[in-house]
Amino acid sequence: MAKMLIRVDAEMSDELSGAFPHLTAHHHRASTTLTGEITDQQELQGVLALLSSLGIDVIELLTIPED
């Protein structure tokens, strides 16, 4: 399991962010970051596919190092 940060090129509403219940949304002007634990590559690909299907571009994807 890895902690990930996904920055998207959209201001996601609370309702839209609710499509990712295992991730925490932080809203910024004209963008949103989603952070949380991603269990494996398959789950990450699912998150990215859902964002793409919603027409939301990913602009940054980072693995957050463990403390």
C-alpha positions as CSV (number, residue, x, y, z in Angstrom):
1,M,0.0,0.0,0.0
2,A,1.3,3.4,-0.9
3,K,0.1,6.9,0.1
4,M,-0.5,8.9,-3.1
5,L,-1.2,12.5,-4.1
6,I,-3.2,13.0,-7.3
7,R,-3.5,16.6,-8.5
8,V,-6.2,17.3,-11.1
9,D,-6.9,20.2,-13.3
10,A,-10.4,20.9,-11.9
11,E,-12.2,22.2,-8.9
12,M,-14.0,19.1,-7.9
13,S,-17.3,19.6,-6.0
14,D,-17.9,17.7,-2.7
15,E,-20.3,15.5,-4.6
16,L,-17.8,14.7,-7.3
17,S,-15.0,14.1,-4.7
18,G,-17.5,11.7,-3.0
19,A,-16.8,9.3,-6.0
20,F,-13.4,8.7,-4.3
21,P,-14.4,7.9,-0.7
22,H,-11.0,6.4,0.3
23,L,-9.2,9.6,-0.8
24,T,-9.2,13.0,1.0
25,A,-9.9,16.0,-1.3
26,H,-8.2,19.4,-0.8
27,H,-9.7,22.1,-2.9
28,H,-7.4,24.8,-4.4
29,R,-8.2,27.5,-6.9
30,A,-8.7,25.8,-10.2
31,S,-7.4,22.4,-9.0
32,T,-8.0,19.7,-6.4
33,T,-5.6,17.3,-4.8
34,L,-6.7,13.8,-3.7
35,T,-4.6,12.0,-1.1
36,G,-4.9,8.6,0.5
37,E,-3.8,5.0,0.6
38,I,-3.8,3.2,-2.8
39,T,-3.6,-0.6,-2.2
40,D,-2.1,-1.6,-5.6
41,Q,-1.6,-0.8,-9.2
42,Q,-5.1,-2.0,-10.1
43,E,-6.7,0.4,-7.7
44,L,-4.6,3.3,-9.0
45,Q,-5.6,2.5,-12.6
46,G,-9.2,2.4,-11.5
47,V,-9.0,5.9,-9.9
48,L,-7.2,7.3,-13.0
49,A,-9.7,5.7,-15.3
50,L,-12.6,7.2,-13.4
51,L,-11.0,10.6,-13.5
52,S,-10.5,10.3,-17.2
53,S,-14.1,9.1,-17.8
54,L,-15.3,12.3,-15.9
55,G,-13.2,14.4,-18.3
56,I,-10.7,15.4,-15.5
57,D,-7.1,15.7,-16.4
58,V,-4.4,14.5,-14.0
59,I,-1.6,17.0,-13.8
60,E,0.5,15.4,-11.1
61,L,0.8,12.0,-9.5
62,L,3.2,11.5,-6.5
63,T,4.0,8.7,-4.1
64,I,4.3,10.2,-0.6
65,P,7.2,8.6,1.3
66,E,6.4,6.9,4.5
67,D,7.7,8.6,7.7
